């Protein structure tokens, strides 16, 4: 599930993307399907997948940032998934623009409000002079947003390139801030927006490395997800198999 999740009680405490607050989705689903249900944050699961079977497994301190219809984050610190009191790692809601775009969380200028798919679409709509691209449109699925951006590229590549330059800069600022706070060994960028990675990623990485404190930006390995969709659910499953079937506790990163 997206948002802040209480895995122990099977509750989504707050998900702005879903518009949920304190929804006991675990017990609701259990009644329907008559089987035990475990509820986890989707980006946490994504992180655990990469830490268990991906390239992140070679590192102890890893940060994961996903960009798509929302912007998510998760952290493995000293080999454990770090969730704080629940909901830690919400990189999507760090402020990157003072008094910027209104965010679903109620704040302004959050990374998610500035660079999610709908923010990208909105930036193109505002900037372009091409009428077909200016029609009011808000993507309800990631595929719709991807289609719009592809079409925009065909019709007005200059505008799209400049929008992605802004997106790369803002993502780079957020990555720099995260690097300064956690000094991670490894940072992975994932999410559906990687469909356009050649237009914003280089900028994001260079802004982050150039502006990070001291040599923190030089030392961190910055990687790109190549597992795709499956990584979002695999982490939970891998962890459950390790814990419940093989009863391995050593590398278990979920503490439920
Ligand atoms: Zn926000």
Boltz pocket constraint, residues with backbone or C-beta under 6 A from the ligand:
constraints:
  - pocket:
      binder: B
      contacts: [[A, 92], [A, 93], [A, 103], [A, 104], [A, 105], [A, 106], [A, 107], [A, 108], [A, 110], [A, 112], [A, 113]]
      max_distance: 6.0
